[in-house]
Amino acid sequence: MPSLRLGNIAPDFEAETTHGNIKFHDWIGDSWAVLFSHPGDFTPVCTTELAEVARRAPDFAKRNVKVIGISANGLDDHKKWVQDINEWGSKFAPTSVEFPIIADGERKVSTLYDMLDEQDATNRDAKGLPFTIRTVFIIDPKKTIRLTIAYPASTGRNFDEIIRVIDSLQIGDKYRVTTPVNWKKGDDVIVHPYCFQ
């Protein structure tokens, strides 16, 4: 199966989630979407990431972005994990995981999106199936893949960077501009000559 590239249409799929069954493209609707994968439930790094995404929910919402996680466990584990995150997070700051998490015990979606860990032969479940690496897809309302980032299982993601890229993509689409190195929302942008034609 060829790997997914920027500009490809994100593959559609049906899946069970903590919010019920979804058809991915229908779930996205007219929003942007962030699909991000996790090696497994209850792992320390993944837990911090889900808590951070929950904390940043207003940042995603004001950008018209839906977030959805995926992990190589079943719904029962996901629901217990969400409860655990909410209880753990409340000790530090209010945390409420409101976004869905896809149950992908058979790795069907992970295979479709090429998110399996092929570098670490020990990163496998009891059935011998590889776990996922920390992959991120940013998908626009036309269901086009606009960004992919793949982190090793041992490294937590930087959600400031993911939000920064969303800002860059959205301002670029709206005004036909590009953004320079280390750009942040509110900084100068690059206006191309064709914008004045």
Buried (B, 14 or more C-beta within 10 A) or exposed (E): EEEBEEEBEBBEBEBBBBEEEBEBBEBBEEBBBBBBBBBBBEBEBBBBBBBBBBBBBEBBEEBBBBBBBBBBBBBEBBBEBBEBBBEEBEEEEEBBBEBBBBBBBEBEBBBBBBBBBEEBEEBBBEEEBBBBBBBBBBBBEEBEBBBBBBBEBEEBBEBEEBBBBBBBBBBBEEEEBEBEEEBEEEEEBEEEEEEEE
